[in-house]
Amino acid sequence: MVLNSNRVEHFSGGHDTAAITISGDAMPPLETHEVCLPPPRTTLQKLRQRLSEIFFPDDPLHRFKNQTLFRKLLVGLQFFFPIFQWATNYNFKLLRSDVISGLTIASLAIPQGISYAKLANLPPIVGLYSSFVPPLIYSVLGSSRHLAVGPVSIASLVMGTMLSETVSYTEEPILYLQLAFTATFFAGLFQASLGFLRLGFVIDFLSKATLLGFMAGAAVIVSLQQLKGLLGIVHFTSKMQLIPVLSSVFHQRNEWSWQTIIMGVSFLVFLLTTRQISMRRPKLFWISAASPLASVILSTILVVCLKSKVHGIKTIGHLPKGLNPPSSNMLYLHGPYLALAIRTGIVTGILSLTEGIAVGRTFAALKNYQVDGNKEMMAIGLMNMAGSCSSCYVTTGSFSRSAVNYNAGAQTVVSNIIMATAVLVTLLFLMPLFYYTPNLILAAIIITAVIGLIDYQAAIRLWKVDKLDFLACISSFLGVLFVSVPLGLAIAVGVSIFKVLLHVTRPNTAVLGNIPGTQIYQNLSRYKEAVRVPSFFILAVESPIYFANSTYLQERILRWIREEEEWIESNKDSNMKCVILDMTAVTAIDTSGIDTISELRKMLEKRSLKLVLVNPVGSVMEKLHQSNILESFGLEGLYLTVGEAVADISSSWKAHS
Amino acid sequence: MVLNSNRVEHFSGGHDTAAITISGDAMPPLETHEVCLPPPRTTLQKLRQRLSEIFFPDDPLHRFKNQTLFRKLLVGLQFFFPIFQWATNYNFKLLRSDVISGLTIASLAIPQGISYAKLANLPPIVGLYSSFVPPLIYSVLGSSRHLAVGPVSIASLVMGTMLSETVSYTEEPILYLQLAFTATFFAGLFQASLGFLRLGFVIDFLSKATLLGFMAGAAVIVSLQQLKGLLGIVHFTSKMQLIPVLSSVFHQRNEWSWQTIIMGVSFLVFLLTTRQISMRRPKLFWISAASPLASVILSTILVVCLKSKVHGIKTIGHLPKGLNPPSSNMLYLHGPYLALAIRTGIVTGILSLTEGIAVGRTFAALKNYQVDGNKEMMAIGLMNMAGSCSSCYVTTGSFSRSAVNYNAGAQTVVSNIIMATAVLVTLLFLMPLFYYTPNLILAAIIITAVIGLIDYQAAIRLWKVDKLDFLACISSFLGVLFVSVPLGLAIAVGVSIFKVLLHVTRPNTAVLGNIPGTQIYQNLSRYKEAVRVPSFFILAVESPIYFANSTYLQERILRWIREEEEWIESNKDSNMKCVILDMTAVTAIDTSGIDTISELRKMLEKRSLKLVLVNPVGSVMEKLHQSNILESFGLEGLYLTVGEAVADISSSWKAHS
């Protein structure tokens, strides 16, 4: 199988044929190389490798290699409690940065905690409890240095929606609280199990495009719901779809209170302005970070001063002083609402996990360190399980507060400890101060926070780059707005998976031509200098060959050949004698695919066309070999490159003619 | 970007590094070729092309190109009624073959029709009705020449199961019949719509592996159920799972009738023997084709002769004479059972469609003609819709009868017309003859027919070639045996889709090395002669880069680089300076994938490593361009082949040093 001499001659012109001539000039000999099988492995070895790629792609044990026993113990301790990684090097300079950033996020966390708890239809104090215990636990277990832990808007919203559709907080407050803590427990259990079972890749199925649409939809709903507080409406729907919320707003016009509206809108404008300033100048991040607390203080003072003159502004009212009461006795583990609690837990768990992991990875990438997804899941999960036993609801790393934390110069998770301490002081001593804080300010804070989730520029970018990603985005947006939160999410995941299947079901095939003067074969429709090789028809299949596309591919390849034959006939070109399938991009094959290849070979043989396979990848080669169809291809049916196939087959024709 | 001279020198040794030296010898100049964008197309053009690939991959209108108006009309007529394609060339010789094969399949169709109707818990006469009208309609519309149309075991079984779980034929015969005809109507409507909307690819999701397991499971259940007839049991479960069926058999031992058992087993042995003979010698196909009718005649005569002496052998009893009565007034289009009828229709519709299409394709491939899947679906669908209005239940192309038809020398669908005529004669004149036909013979015929569906050798082949295909097969087998028919099918489809997603979620990556003396770069672990290229790290990604794998790929690539760096350190090799990603097999990318590439570039840049992309396919190139990340790669970040990238970057390093 050695060709002693050949040359690929240059030819000008675009789609011309007749480009390759084999002549006897001086050129280094071109050998044809055999296509190798991958090294033989037993089923067990294959299974082990496959499982290790699925569950341990990051090779978490590589740290333990070639270490002494003591080092191994230490590394293990650091592995499970990342606090030991940095605690030994911790110094006063780091502490100073952490104290500053910790106090900054505390000033944001306290008003946000109260607001988000209201979003989940929970008493405001639960929001503060949730900003105390979980950050402390995360600081021991978590591996991100910049994550600011606490309640977040999306998870609060989803929990509030899902629970309120069945149980009303105003009617059955104890049951509602029980279900909230139980959902938190299951959210934590689900998160920790995903991490422990190393199934972290599950959250990858929520693509960025899906989340973009989902968050924008949720932001719109949440903002509209806040009109309740901002307009002073008393009777409001507990539903979460666009239409009932809007009709609630406009049907209760008699409840609108002008004092509330004036004050609410002024503070909203103030908060949005400070947000804009900080976005334009990242150095001034503290302006938007401090403004919620400033608004809370200012509005409370205003209400206290005006309380004899102005009526109709609703305030938070009495909040109990003291630390988180234990709530493990409130877990609702059997009864008619258990399924609801589990469902709510899983949906909020997966959403908060996605946010926490994404935020952690974002800031880790900025500072060039790695966050271990599965470990983070365990940390977030354990922190929620602990939270559910100490009157906390679902928490995770918040994007807005983590950004403030990062900008304020946080160095380690100690900033979370500082924040928790500030919340502790608030819980112990400052609760009475919130008595006159108006509800409208909480609504304004929530609107300011969630409005940043509407990223229409990113949606435009999606439209420009990938229409199907845009479809996933818009369908999750509309699903959340008009159907429901979990269903909207399910629709979006469905669209994403459909996209993958569509690509598999209708893969691309391309006719290749030779780029004159080279051994490069490329897509004829894309490379204008590429030319057809007479007597050959070279086709690249750009996808695995699976049950889902084998019928299509067989028909499509036959259609390509039919069209090529028609073209040859009308152009009086030399007859097609050989069909070359470039399998470089056929990254996998199954039994249906193998049958297709084998049938195709038989059908082409009946038309006296030769079928040649080029460069099957390892796993494909292995399966072709195991199914014994390689033998039917013979020595001249399998080549390593298209160039070698063309040269070798041409020369064998010459030898026979 | 033109390299004036370079040479890739040979180096012996397996995994050695240091293989490439750039020297100034005489070699033809190697140009680097620009990576082209695909020709620009508007969104509308792209959408149109995409839709035409999804819905019209076979380009059904190509027949109409460049034809006169008259020819176009004729071709159109032939397109919708394939009968016009062959009717003009039909001659006496063809007719003779068709008459022989038609009578042969009639002798099989009559006993099978009666038996399969019993399998669906329908009166036996419905099976004969279903062998009369649908074949006539198919002969006008269908494009397969060898398909023998009529009731089939799987669809009968599934319809019987699904309906009997809610409605009992013995208690509410009219309602049961109504539901059966309605389910048939919806099956036809569903099939015709799939064809009309060109959604035929839906049935591709039932992979061969899945069907193999499903049919084997169904065959086991059906065979065990036939023990009712074969043992003469009166009280039998209507459930379809293994356990209730087995317990029915053994708990009703007092009902076993020895006369039935002796006669049944003898005929079963006779039928199985003739089947074996025909399988060993395909020329003797007529032995197994004629044996069911022979058994029916023989057993009926036996019962007539012995009826005064032997009791306990149950017979078919009275069957009404006459043609199919109209049943369009029996369609059940509103009421509590409508959902059941629709569900049953869709499941039986999809199963019978799969069988019909697969059988049609099999025999078309043998005779080297094409069957148009979407058109076949319309034909089968319309024939079932018409059937539902003329007292027929679900029919399709049967594998066993089509094989007999093919072996008996059928040339066109006229054999179906002959068969229908034979059934017509039976319906009009011969019905009283079946009065004494024993039920046990029907059970024996069903067992003989379905036992061929258990193809354990194919399952062994699956295990050898593709473990995940085997898993899909075994899970549909067990699902059908222990859970239920539709759920077993759903599980199997789930496994198949999971397999596709698994491949997408955890794609393969391979380190490439140069095969000395060539421009070929191949997998180092597979090609022992390939050698590492110093200062370069060349990685091939073998999958689209999607949301579902972008996180994994990023981590995996970083791990590859970490391991390579550790290897370099321990081997005191020259430092890694450039990472080349071979994108040949990256057949698609989405926005998450683009972000991954861009983040990877930034992360590598921080470690002073250069990232280079090689040979992105058209659609990937387009998206990289639209998202503006190509610019950040610059001129020296994108090459057409790995060889060009290595040569050009090495020479630029030389120039700078």
HADDOCK unambig.tbl for C-alpha pairs under 7 A between the chains (distance, minus, plus):
assign (segid A and resid 36 and name CA) (segid B and resid 526 and name CA) 6.65 0.50 0.50
assign (segid A and resid 36 and name CA) (segid B and resid 527 and name CA) 6.48 0.50 0.50
assign (segid A and resid 37 and name CA) (segid B and resid 526 and name CA) 6.83 0.50 0.50
assign (segid A and resid 38 and name CA) (segid B and resid 526 and name CA) 4.82 0.50 0.50
assign (segid A and resid 39 and name CA) (segid B and resid 526 and name CA) 6.32 0.50 0.50
assign (segid A and resid 53 and name CA) (segid B and resid 506 and name CA) 6.94 0.50 0.50
assign (segid A and resid 54 and name CA) (segid B and resid 506 and name CA) 6.40 0.50 0.50
assign (segid A and resid 57 and name CA) (segid B and resid 556 and name CA) 6.41 0.50 0.50
assign (segid A and resid 58 and name CA) (segid B and resid 555 and name CA) 6.56 0.50 0.50
assign (segid A and resid 58 and name CA) (segid B and resid 556 and name CA) 6.56 0.50 0.50
assign (segid A and resid 58 and name CA) (segid B and resid 559 and name CA) 6.66 0.50 0.50
assign (segid A and resid 204 and name CA) (segid B and resid 547 and name CA) 6.40 0.50 0.50
assign (segid A and resid 204 and name CA) (segid B and resid 548 and name CA) 5.17 0.50 0.50
assign (segid A and resid 205 and name CA) (segid B and resid 547 and name CA) 6.74 0.50 0.50
assign (segid A and resid 205 and name CA) (segid B and resid 548 and name CA) 5.31 0.50 0.50
assign (segid A and resid 207 and name CA) (segid B and resid 547 and name CA) 5.17 0.50 0.50
assign (segid A and resid 208 and name CA) (segid B and resid 592 and name CA) 6.54 0.50 0.50
assign (segid A and resid 462 and name CA) (segid B and resid 591 and name CA) 6.96 0.50 0.50
assign (segid A and resid 464 and name CA) (segid B and resid 626 and name CA) 6.93 0.50 0.50
assign (segid A and resid 465 and name CA) (segid B and resid 623 and name CA) 5.55 0.50 0.50
assign (segid A and resid 465 and name CA) (segid B and resid 626 and name CA) 5.69 0.50 0.50
assign (segid A and resid 465 and name CA) (segid B and resid 627 and name CA) 6.04 0.50 0.50
assign (segid A and resid 466 and name CA) (segid B and resid 590 and name CA) 6.42 0.50 0.50
assign (segid A and resid 466 and name CA) (segid B and resid 591 and name CA) 6.75 0.50 0.50
assign (segid A and resid 506 and name CA) (segid B and resid 53 and name CA) 6.92 0.50 0.50
assign (segid A and resid 506 and name CA) (segid B and resid 54 and name CA) 6.40 0.50 0.50
assign (segid A and resid 526 and name CA) (segid B and resid 36 and name CA) 6.64 0.50 0.50
assign (segid A and resid 526 and name CA) (segid B and resid 37 and name CA) 6.82 0.50 0.50
assign (segid A and resid 526 and name CA) (segid B and resid 38 and name CA) 4.80 0.50 0.50
assign (segid A and resid 526 and name CA) (segid B and resid 39 and name CA) 6.31 0.50 0.50
assign (segid A and resid 527 and name CA) (segid B and resid 36 and name CA) 6.47 0.50 0.50
assign (segid A and resid 542 and name CA) (segid B and resid 587 and name CA) 5.82 0.50 0.50
assign (segid A and resid 543 and name CA) (segid B and resid 587 and name CA) 6.71 0.50 0.50
assign (segid A and resid 547 and name CA) (segid B and resid 204 and name CA) 6.39 0.50 0.50
assign (segid A and resid 547 and name CA) (segid B and resid 205 and name CA) 6.73 0.50 0.50
assign (segid A and resid 547 and name CA) (segid B and resid 207 and name CA) 5.15 0.50 0.50
assign (segid A and resid 548 and name CA) (segid B and resid 204 and name CA) 5.17 0.50 0.50
assign (segid A and resid 548 and name CA) (segid B and resid 205 and name CA) 5.29 0.50 0.50
assign (segid A and resid 555 and name CA) (segid B and resid 58 and name CA) 6.56 0.50 0.50
assign (segid A and resid 556 and name CA) (segid B and resid 57 and name CA) 6.44 0.50 0.50
assign (segid A and resid 556 and name CA) (segid B and resid 58 and name CA) 6.56 0.50 0.50
assign (segid A and resid 559 and name CA) (segid B and resid 58 and name CA) 6.68 0.50 0.50
assign (segid A and resid 584 and name CA) (segid B and resid 585 and name CA) 6.50 0.50 0.50
assign (segid A and resid 585 and name CA) (segid B and resid 584 and name CA) 6.51 0.50 0.50
assign (segid A and resid 585 and name CA) (segid B and resid 585 and name CA) 4.12 0.50 0.50
assign (segid A and resid 587 and name CA) (segid B and resid 542 and name CA) 5.82 0.50 0.50
assign (segid A and resid 587 and name CA) (segid B and resid 543 and name CA) 6.70 0.50 0.50
assign (segid A and resid 590 and name CA) (segid B and resid 466 and name CA) 6.40 0.50 0.50
assign (segid A and resid 591 and name CA) (segid B and resid 462 and name CA) 6.93 0.50 0.50
assign (segid A and resid 591 and name CA) (segid B and resid 466 and name CA) 6.75 0.50 0.50
assign (segid A and resid 592 and name CA) (segid B and resid 208 and name CA) 6.53 0.50 0.50
assign (segid A and resid 623 and name CA) (segid B and resid 465 and name CA) 5.53 0.50 0.50
assign (segid A and resid 626 and name CA) (segid B and resid 464 and name CA) 6.88 0.50 0.50
assign (segid A and resid 626 and name CA) (segid B and resid 465 and name CA) 5.68 0.50 0.50
assign (segid A and resid 627 and name CA) (segid B and resid 465 and name CA) 6.05 0.50 0.50
